[in-house]
Amino acid sequence: MIVLVAGSSGLLGRALVAELRAHGHQVRRLVRRDPAAGDEHRWNPPAGTIDEEALDDVDAVVNLCGSPMTPGRWSHARKQEMKDSRIEPTEVLAEAVAERGIATMVNASGIDYYGDTGSAVVDESAAGGSGFLAELTTHWEQATQAAERAGARVVRLRTGVVLSGHGGMLRYLTPLVRFGLGGRLGDGTQYVPWISLPDHAAATRFAVEQAAVRGPVNVVAPHPVTNTEFVRQLGARLHRPTPWFVPKQAMRLLLGPDAVEPILNSHNARPKALLDAGFTFRHEHLHQALAAVV
Ligand SMILES: NC(=O)c1ccc[n+]([C@@H]2O[C@H](COP(=O)([O-])OP(=O)(O)OC[C@H]3O[C@@H](n4cnc5c(N)ncnc54)[C@H](OP(=O)(O)O)[C@@H]3O)[C@@H](O)[C@H]2O)c1
């Protein structure tokens, strides 16, 4: 297949491009700067433009764009950038998919769609939640509507916490645990809906290839764990104790109510759509994923 990838320079994008190529697909990459390689094509999401030839004969578009949601205090400007960098590129790509009659659009989204769901088991049939990230994610998903209206197969990847040795959440947590500063965050009972980076790339390729996969897809491993258990297993992997804890209230004061959502919200999420469609995880259990990426 010919697959056009936006956000290909990111953590998830780089892994996906390698995964698609390893399985014989032809990949074109959209870039916001001058193209520097034969497979790169220019686009400008705020101006709504994409190099016309980038779209010729494309079978599927995958969109993995979005500015980082890194820990820290989130200012109004930063939150606006988080929204714009997701919703605008999605709208531009969905319009292109509709205009050019492209069969498939696979779009990034997040498990934050559900809001804080406590210990309840959540699959794709659950309703959208409340809070900054849940509302952002709902608008992000709605931005694919032009493609859906035009009859494209649209997949919305409700991705959990991606585990990689090269970025994402472990980039912040691993050094703390290595220095003996690891511990639970809040009361530690919140579920962490993790997935390994290799499984994320494989699941995204699966969504591109499988005509039966459409709509929301939880991209999480089948066995989420609580924050306490997550930190304990990371400590065990690094042979370090994890005795500390940071109280909820301290984190709220330090980071503000929105930036604590990805840390304190609980998602006991299950990958029902992927399992129903026959996807096989390489890393079903956390210890397997940590052994592969840490
Ligand atoms: N990593 C995770 O654990 C995780 C979990 C859930 C959801 N997601 C979502 O999956 C997507 C990719 O995540 P990632 O970890 O790969 O992120 P990343 O490493 O920060 O990469 C982000 C990508 O988005 C592009 N981008 C940033 N701002 C943009 C803008 N204003 N317009 C167009 N493109 C823009 C960047 O391209 P340039 O090179 O042009 O800057 C880059 O390729 C994000 O939307 C993220 O929210 C990630």
The ligand as an ORCA input file, in Angstrom:
! r2SCAN-3c Opt
* xyz 0 1
  N       3.622      9.109     23.051
  C       2.538      8.784     23.750
  O       2.643      8.137     24.836
  C       1.165      9.155     23.257
  C       0.041      8.710     23.975
  C      -1.227      9.058     23.524
  C      -1.382      9.844     22.396
  N      -0.283     10.266     21.722
  C      -0.480     11.146     20.573
  O       0.125     10.638     19.395
  C       0.665     11.722     18.632
  C       2.147     11.457     18.388
  O       2.806     11.319     19.633
  P       4.405     11.301     19.737
  O       4.737     10.799     21.091
  O       4.993     10.635     18.540
  O       4.720     12.875     19.686
  P       6.080     13.638     19.317
  O       7.256     12.727     19.433
  O       6.097     14.892     20.100
  O       5.891     13.983     17.756
  C       4.879     14.882     17.368
  C       4.800     15.001     15.881
  O       3.802     15.997     15.614
  C       4.303     16.962     14.715
  N       3.750     18.267     15.067
  C       3.933     18.956     16.226
  N       3.263     20.116     16.172
  C       2.632     20.155     14.970
  C       1.787     21.098     14.316
  N       1.450     22.260     14.905
  N       1.322     20.804     13.084
  C       1.680     19.657     12.470
  N       2.481     18.731     13.021
  C       2.951     18.976     14.254
  C       5.816     16.920     14.827
  O       6.309     17.211     13.535
  P       7.453     18.268     13.209
  O       8.694     17.467     12.973
  O       6.949     18.937     11.988
  O       7.544     19.196     14.401
  C       6.083     15.462     15.210
  O       6.281     14.677     14.056
  C       0.407     13.012     19.431
  O      -0.757     13.614     18.963
  C       0.182     12.489     20.839
  O      -0.682     13.313     21.619
  C       0.991      9.952     22.115
*
